[in-house]
Amino acid sequence: MHLKETHIVPENMPSTRLQEYGVGVFQRISTKSALKKAIKKKCVFVNGAIALTATIITGGEIIEYHYTLEKRNTTRLILKLDVIYEDEYLAVINKPAGILVSGNGFKTVANALSQNLNISAAIDAVSPQPVHRLDYATTGLLLVGKTSSVITDLNQLFEYKNIVKEYFAVTIGKMETEGTIILDINDKFAKSSYKVIETIASGRFSVLNLVKLRPHTGRRHQLRKHLLAIENPILGDATYFLEGLQLKGKGLYLHASSLRFQHPITNKEINIESDLPKKFLKLFSLYDHLK
């Protein structure tokens, strides 16, 4: 079945590209990446013409999104998620290791959100959606939007770097007490900072460190690549490692431990922290490092 959603742009809008304006105006397109895909597939029209990401919106335009209603898969994913925080507009879950956040696969965090979160009573409620990514092997805090407008707002907070994320990792090899790594990733500026919390001797790896990390930019695999670049790779990393220093079978020792941002609806500061996985605590004796 072929359907469409229509949006009329208010008059006298400041000129802006469709790629920026169109995020969240349709129920079925609530993220920038989803909008780009819809435009690329020639499913978005402005005043009857096929739209481009660079199409300029000035006010008064009629924007249409044409889509096909696909037959639903009746198979239901059963996956219990650890919900750390939830309100009518957003939620934070503790992502387990070994699962994709989203994608074409059946077993993803995105596919399990509806069964773990309450239905929002907001007028623009949509199916809950993650608003950022964590790697398949990474554990920790994942931010989820529950309404179209809040998903748009959270995406903008990420875009303008107004969400502070911190991680903990176990790294291999002697390190400076703290430092900053600035190294382009895929020809784009990337910056990370770190602080060593505790160091222990290791028979196999010589030295292991419990390190607090903060990515100041959001490049793919940024922390993993940056730590490898200074020759202190993350323990258990099967992709970014030094020859002879690979730990197999224990998973990646990288955990998204905290999120701090201003709630887009209440304007209150949200500061959420997550305890380290047990495998971290088996290595290190320091239990108050999150303070």
DRENDO-1510 file (C-alpha; in Angstrom, 1 decimal, always signed):
<recs>
REC; n; res; u; v; w
REC; 1; MET; +0.0; +0.0; +0.0 .
REC; 2; HIS; +1.4; +3.4; -1.1 .
REC; 3; LEU; +0.9; +6.2; +1.5 .
REC; 4; LYS; +2.2; +9.7; +2.1 .
REC; 5; GLU; +2.7; +12.2; +4.9 .
REC; 6; THR; +2.4; +15.9; +4.2 .
REC; 7; HIS; +3.9; +18.8; +6.0 .
REC; 8; ILE; +3.3; +22.5; +5.2 .
REC; 9; VAL; +6.3; +24.8; +6.1 .
REC; 10; PRO; +5.3; +27.9; +8.0 .
REC; 11; GLU; +5.6; +31.2; +6.1 .
REC; 12; ASN; +8.6; +33.4; +6.3 .
REC; 13; MET; +11.0; +30.7; +7.7 .
REC; 14; PRO; +14.7; +31.6; +7.8 .
REC; 15; SER; +16.4; +29.9; +4.8 .
REC; 16; THR; +17.6; +26.4; +5.7 .
REC; 17; ARG; +18.5; +23.2; +3.9 .
REC; 18; LEU; +15.9; +20.5; +3.8 .
REC; 19; GLN; +18.5; +18.2; +5.4 .
REC; 20; GLU; +18.3; +20.3; +8.6 .
REC; 21; TYR; +14.7; +21.4; +8.5 .
REC; 22; GLY; +13.1; +18.1; +7.7 .
REC; 23; VAL; +14.3; +16.0; +10.7 .
REC; 24; GLY; +11.3; +15.2; +12.8 .
REC; 25; VAL; +8.6; +16.8; +10.7 .
REC; 26; PHE; +7.3; +13.3; +9.6 .
REC; 27; GLN; +6.2; +10.6; +12.1 .
REC; 28; ARG; +8.2; +8.0; +10.1 .
REC; 29; ILE; +11.4; +10.1; +9.7 .
REC; 30; SER; +12.7; +11.2; +13.1 .
REC; 31; THR; +16.5; +11.1; +12.6 .
REC; 32; LYS; +18.8; +12.8; +10.2 .
REC; 33; SER; +20.1; +9.5; +8.8 .
REC; 34; ALA; +16.6; +8.4; +8.1 .
REC; 35; LEU; +15.8; +11.6; +6.3 .
REC; 36; LYS; +19.0; +11.3; +4.2 .
REC; 37; LYS; +18.0; +7.7; +3.2 .
REC; 38; ALA; +14.5; +8.8; +2.3 .
REC; 39; ILE; +15.8; +11.7; +0.1 .
REC; 40; LYS; +18.3; +9.4; -1.5 .
REC; 41; LYS; +15.5; +7.0; -2.4 .
REC; 42; LYS; +13.6; +9.9; -4.0 .
REC; 43; CYS; +10.7; +9.5; -1.5 .
REC; 44; VAL; +10.6; +13.2; -0.4 .
REC; 45; PHE; +9.1; +15.9; -2.6 .
REC; 46; VAL; +9.0; +19.7; -2.2 .
REC; 47; ASN; +6.2; +21.4; -4.1 .
REC; 48; GLY; +5.8; +18.3; -6.2 .
REC; 49; ALA; +9.5; +18.0; -7.2 .
REC; 50; ILE; +11.9; +15.3; -6.1 .
REC; 51; ALA; +13.9; +16.8; -3.2 .
REC; 52; LEU; +17.6; +16.9; -2.6 .
REC; 53; THR; +19.4; +17.2; +0.8 .
REC; 54; ALA; +20.5; +20.7; -0.4 .
REC; 55; THR; +17.0; +21.8; -1.3 .
REC; 56; ILE; +16.5; +25.2; +0.4 .
REC; 57; ILE; +13.4; +25.7; +2.5 .
REC; 58; THR; +12.2; +29.4; +2.9 .
REC; 59; GLY; +8.6; +29.1; +4.0 .
REC; 60; GLY; +5.3; +28.0; +2.5 .
REC; 61; GLU; +6.5; +24.9; +0.8 .
REC; 62; ILE; +4.5; +21.6; +0.8 .
REC; 63; ILE; +6.8; +18.7; +1.7 .
REC; 64; GLU; +5.6; +15.2; +1.1 .
REC; 65; TYR; +7.0; +11.9; +2.2 .
REC; 66; HIS; +5.9; +8.9; +0.0 .
REC; 67; TYR; +6.3; +5.4; +1.5 .
REC; 68; THR; +5.1; +1.9; +1.2 .
REC; 69; LEU; +3.4; +0.1; +4.1 .
REC; 70; GLU; +5.3; -3.1; +4.5 .
REC; 71; LYS; +3.9; -6.3; +5.8 .
REC; 72; ARG; +4.9; -6.7; +9.4 .
REC; 73; ASN; +7.0; -9.5; +10.6 .
REC; 74; THR; +4.9; -11.4; +13.2 .
REC; 75; THR; +8.0; -12.8; +14.9 .
REC; 76; ARG; +8.6; -10.9; +18.1 .
REC; 77; LEU; +12.0; -10.3; +19.6 .
REC; 78; ILE; +12.1; -11.1; +23.3 .
REC; 79; LEU; +14.9; -9.3; +24.9 .
REC; 80; LYS; +14.9; -7.9; +28.5 .
REC; 81; LEU; +16.8; -4.5; +28.7 .
REC; 82; ASP; +18.1; -2.8; +31.8 .
REC; 83; VAL; +16.2; +0.6; +31.9 .
REC; 84; ILE; +18.2; +3.1; +33.9 .
REC; 85; TYR; +15.9; +6.2; +33.4 .
REC; 86; GLU; +12.6; +6.8; +31.7 .
REC; 87; ASP; +10.0; +9.6; +31.4 .
REC; 88; GLU; +7.3; +10.5; +28.8 .
REC; 89; TYR; +9.9; +11.8; +26.4 .
REC; 90; LEU; +13.1; +9.9; +26.6 .
REC; 91; ALA; +14.8; +6.9; +28.2 .
REC; 92; VAL; +18.3; +5.6; +29.0 .
REC; 93; ILE; +19.0; +1.9; +28.8 .
REC; 94; ASN; +22.1; -0.1; +29.8 .
REC; 95; LYS; +23.2; -1.7; +26.5 .
REC; 96; PRO; +24.5; -5.3; +26.9 .
REC; 97; ALA; +27.6; -6.5; +24.9 .
REC; 98; GLY; +27.2; -8.5; +21.8 .
REC; 99; ILE; +24.2; -6.8; +20.2 .
REC; 100; LEU; +23.8; -4.1; +17.6 .
REC; 101; VAL; +22.0; -0.9; +18.5 .
REC; 102; SER; +20.1; -0.9; +15.2 .
REC; 103; GLY; +20.3; -2.1; +11.7 .
REC; 104; ASN; +18.8; -4.6; +9.3 .
REC; 105; GLY; +19.2; -7.6; +11.7 .
REC; 106; PHE; +16.4; -9.0; +13.8 .
REC; 107; LYS; +18.2; -9.0; +17.2 .
REC; 108; THR; +18.9; -5.3; +17.9 .
REC; 109; VAL; +18.3; -3.0; +20.8 .
REC; 110; ALA; +16.0; -0.9; +18.6 .
REC; 111; ASN; +13.7; -3.8; +18.0 .
REC; 112; ALA; +13.5; -4.5; +21.8 .
REC; 113; LEU; +12.7; -1.0; +23.0 .
REC; 114; SER; +8.9; -1.1; +22.6 .
REC; 115; GLN; +8.6; -4.1; +24.9 .
REC; 116; ASN; +10.8; -2.6; +27.6 .
REC; 117; LEU; +9.6; +1.0; +27.7 .
REC; 118; ASN; +6.3; +2.6; +28.6 .
REC; 119; ILE; +4.2; +4.1; +25.8 .
REC; 120; SER; +4.5; +7.9; +25.8 .
REC; 121; ALA; +1.3; +9.9; +26.3 .
REC; 122; ALA; +2.8; +12.9; +24.3 .
REC; 123; ILE; +0.9; +14.0; +21.2 .
REC; 124; ASP; +3.9; +13.3; +18.9 .
REC; 125; ALA; +4.8; +9.9; +20.5 .
REC; 126; VAL; +6.6; +7.5; +18.1 .
REC; 127; SER; +8.2; +4.1; +18.5 .
REC; 128; PRO; +11.2; +4.6; +20.8 .
REC; 129; GLN; +14.4; +5.1; +18.8 .
REC; 130; PRO; +18.1; +5.2; +19.8 .
REC; 131; VAL; +19.6; +8.6; +19.0 .
REC; 132; HIS; +23.3; +7.6; +18.9 .
REC; 133; ARG; +25.3; +4.4; +18.5 .
REC; 134; LEU; +27.4; +2.1; +20.7 .
REC; 135; ASP; +29.6; -0.5; +19.1 .
REC; 136; TYR; +28.4; -4.1; +19.0 .
REC; 137; ALA; +30.9; -5.1; +21.7 .
REC; 138; THR; +30.6; -2.0; +23.9 .
REC; 139; THR; +28.4; -1.9; +27.0 .
REC; 140; GLY; +26.7; +1.0; +28.8 .
REC; 141; LEU; +24.4; +3.9; +28.5 .
REC; 142; LEU; +22.3; +4.4; +25.4 .
REC; 143; LEU; +20.0; +7.4; +25.0 .
REC; 144; VAL; +16.5; +6.8; +23.4 .
REC; 145; GLY; +13.9; +9.3; +22.2 .
REC; 146; LYS; +10.2; +8.5; +22.6 .
REC; 147; THR; +8.6; +11.5; +20.7 .
REC; 148; SER; +9.3; +12.9; +17.3 .
REC; 149; SER; +10.2; +16.4; +18.6 .
REC; 150; VAL; +12.5; +15.1; +21.4 .
REC; 151; ILE; +14.3; +12.8; +19.0 .
REC; 152; THR; +15.0; +15.9; +16.8 .
REC; 153; ASP; +16.1; +17.9; +19.9 .
REC; 154; LEU; +18.4; +15.1; +21.1 .
REC; 155; ASN; +20.0; +14.8; +17.6 .
REC; 156; GLN; +20.7; +18.5; +17.7 .
REC; 157; LEU; +22.2; +18.3; +21.1 .
REC; 158; PHE; +24.6; +15.6; +19.8 .
REC; 159; GLU; +25.3; +17.7; +16.7 .
REC; 160; TYR; +26.3; +20.8; +18.7 .
REC; 161; LYS; +28.2; +18.7; +21.2 .
REC; 162; ASN; +25.9; +19.5; +24.1 .
REC; 163; ILE; +25.7; +16.0; +25.4 .
REC; 164; VAL; +28.7; +15.0; +27.5 .
REC; 165; LYS; +29.6; +11.3; +27.3 .
REC; 166; GLU; +32.2; +9.5; +29.4 .
REC; 167; TYR; +33.5; +6.0; +29.1 .
REC; 168; PHE; +35.7; +3.6; +31.1 .
REC; 169; ALA; +38.1; +1.2; +29.4 .
REC; 170; VAL; +40.9; -1.2; +30.4 .
REC; 171; THR; +44.0; -0.4; +28.4 .
REC; 172; ILE; +47.2; -2.2; +27.8 .
REC; 173; GLY; +50.7; -0.7; +28.5 .
REC; 174; LYS; +52.2; +2.1; +30.5 .
REC; 175; MET; +50.4; +5.5; +30.1 .
REC; 176; GLU; +50.8; +9.1; +31.1 .
REC; 177; THR; +48.5; +9.9; +34.0 .
REC; 178; GLU; +46.3; +12.0; +31.7 .
REC; 179; GLY; +46.3; +13.3; +28.2 .
REC; 180; THR; +44.6; +14.4; +25.1 .
REC; 181; ILE; +44.6; +12.6; +21.8 .
REC; 182; ILE; +44.0; +14.7; +18.6 .
REC; 183; LEU; +44.1; +12.6; +15.5 .
REC; 184; ASP; +42.0; +12.8; +12.4 .
REC; 185; ILE; +39.7; +9.8; +11.6 .
REC; 186; ASN; +38.7; +9.4; +8.0 .
REC; 187; ASP; +40.1; +12.8; +7.3 .
REC; 188; LYS; +37.8; +14.4; +9.9 .
REC; 189; PHE; +39.0; +16.2; +13.1 .
REC; 190; ALA; +38.8; +13.9; +16.2 .
REC; 191; LYS; +39.7; +14.6; +19.8 .
REC; 192; SER; +39.6; +12.4; +22.9 .
REC; 193; SER; +40.9; +13.0; +26.5 .
REC; 194; TYR; +41.8; +10.4; +29.1 .
REC; 195; LYS; +42.7; +10.0; +32.7 .
REC; 196; VAL; +44.2; +6.9; +34.3 .
REC; 197; ILE; +42.3; +6.0; +37.4 .
REC; 198; GLU; +44.2; +2.9; +38.5 .
REC; 199; THR; +47.1; +0.8; +37.2 .
REC; 200; ILE; +48.0; -2.8; +37.9 .
REC; 201; ALA; +50.7; -5.2; +37.0 .
REC; 202; SER; +49.8; -8.0; +34.6 .
REC; 203; GLY; +51.8; -11.2; +33.9 .
REC; 204; ARG; +50.7; -11.4; +30.3 .
REC; 205; PHE; +50.3; -7.7; +29.4 .
REC; 206; SER; +52.9; -6.1; +31.7 .
REC; 207; VAL; +50.5; -3.3; +32.7 .
REC; 208; LEU; +46.8; -2.8; +32.6 .
REC; 209; ASN; +45.0; +0.5; +33.3 .
REC; 210; LEU; +41.5; +1.5; +34.3 .
REC; 211; VAL; +41.0; +4.7; +32.2 .
REC; 212; LYS; +38.2; +7.3; +32.1 .
REC; 213; LEU; +37.7; +8.6; +28.6 .
REC; 214; ARG; +35.8; +11.5; +27.1 .
REC; 215; PRO; +35.3; +11.8; +23.3 .
REC; 216; HIS; +35.0; +15.4; +22.3 .
REC; 217; THR; +34.0; +14.5; +18.8 .
REC; 218; GLY; +31.8; +11.6; +17.6 .
REC; 219; ARG; +33.8; +9.6; +15.0 .
REC; 220; ARG; +33.2; +5.9; +14.4 .
REC; 221; HIS; +35.4; +3.8; +16.7 .
REC; 222; GLN; +37.1; +7.0; +17.8 .
REC; 223; LEU; +38.2; +5.9; +21.3 .
REC; 224; ARG; +39.4; +2.5; +20.1 .
REC; 225; LYS; +41.4; +4.0; +17.2 .
REC; 226; HIS; +42.8; +6.8; +19.4 .
REC; 227; LEU; +44.1; +4.4; +22.1 .
REC; 228; LEU; +45.6; +2.1; +19.5 .
REC; 229; ALA; +47.3; +5.2; +18.0 .
REC; 230; ILE; +49.2; +5.9; +21.2 .
REC; 231; GLU; +50.0; +2.2; +21.6 .
REC; 232; ASN; +47.6; +1.6; +24.5 .
REC; 233; PRO; +44.8; -0.4; +22.9 .
REC; 234; ILE; +41.7; -1.5; +24.8 .
REC; 235; LEU; +41.8; -4.9; +26.3 .
REC; 236; GLY; +39.8; -7.4; +24.3 .
REC; 237; ASP; +39.6; -5.4; +21.1 .
REC; 238; ALA; +39.4; -7.8; +18.2 .
REC; 239; THR; +39.9; -5.1; +15.6 .
REC; 240; TYR; +42.3; -2.5; +17.0 .
REC; 241; PHE; +45.2; -4.3; +18.7 .
REC; 242; LEU; +48.9; -4.7; +18.8 .
REC; 243; GLU; +50.4; -7.9; +17.7 .
REC; 244; GLY; +50.8; -10.4; +20.5 .
REC; 245; LEU; +48.6; -8.4; +22.9 .
REC; 246; GLN; +45.2; -9.6; +22.0 .
REC; 247; LEU; +42.8; -11.1; +24.6 .
REC; 248; LYS; +40.2; -13.4; +23.2 .
REC; 249; GLY; +37.0; -14.7; +24.6 .
REC; 250; LYS; +36.4; -12.0; +27.2 .
REC; 251; GLY; +34.8; -9.3; +25.1 .
REC; 252; LEU; +35.8; -5.6; +24.8 .
REC; 253; TYR; +36.6; -3.8; +27.9 .
REC; 254; LEU; +34.9; -0.5; +26.9 .
REC; 255; HIS; +31.8; +0.8; +28.9 .
REC; 256; ALA; +29.8; +3.9; +28.3 .
REC; 257; SER; +29.5; +5.1; +31.9 .
REC; 258; SER; +27.8; +8.5; +32.0 .
REC; 259; LEU; +25.6; +10.9; +30.1 .
REC; 260; ARG; +25.0; +14.5; +30.9 .
REC; 261; PHE; +22.7; +16.9; +29.0 .
REC; 262; GLN; +19.8; +19.3; +29.4 .
REC; 263; HIS; +16.4; +17.7; +29.1 .
REC; 264; PRO; +14.8; +19.2; +26.0 .
REC; 265; ILE; +11.4; +19.4; +27.6 .
REC; 266; THR; +11.9; +20.1; +31.3 .
REC; 267; ASN; +15.3; +22.0; +30.8 .
REC; 268; LYS; +16.6; +20.2; +33.9 .
REC; 269; GLU; +20.1; +18.8; +33.8 .
REC; 270; ILE; +20.1; +15.0; +33.4 .
REC; 271; ASN; +23.2; +13.3; +34.8 .
REC; 272; ILE; +23.1; +9.5; +34.6 .
REC; 273; GLU; +25.8; +7.1; +35.6 .
REC; 274; SER; +26.2; +3.3; +35.1 .
REC; 275; ASP; +28.1; +0.9; +37.3 .
REC; 276; LEU; +31.0; -0.9; +35.7 .
REC; 277; PRO; +30.5; -4.5; +34.4 .
REC; 278; LYS; +31.7; -7.2; +36.8 .
REC; 279; LYS; +34.6; -8.1; +34.5 .
REC; 280; PHE; +36.1; -4.7; +35.2 .
REC; 281; LEU; +35.8; -5.0; +38.9 .
REC; 282; LYS; +37.4; -8.4; +38.9 .
REC; 283; LEU; +40.6; -6.7; +37.7 .
REC; 284; PHE; +40.6; -3.5; +39.8 .
REC; 285; SER; +40.2; -2.9; +43.5 .
REC; 286; LEU; +39.0; +0.7; +43.2 .
REC; 287; TYR; +35.2; +0.8; +43.7 .
REC; 288; ASP; +34.5; +4.6; +44.0 .
REC; 289; HIS; +36.0; +5.7; +40.7 .
REC; 290; LEU; +32.7; +6.9; +39.4 .
REC; 291; LYS; +32.5; +9.6; +42.0 .
</recs>
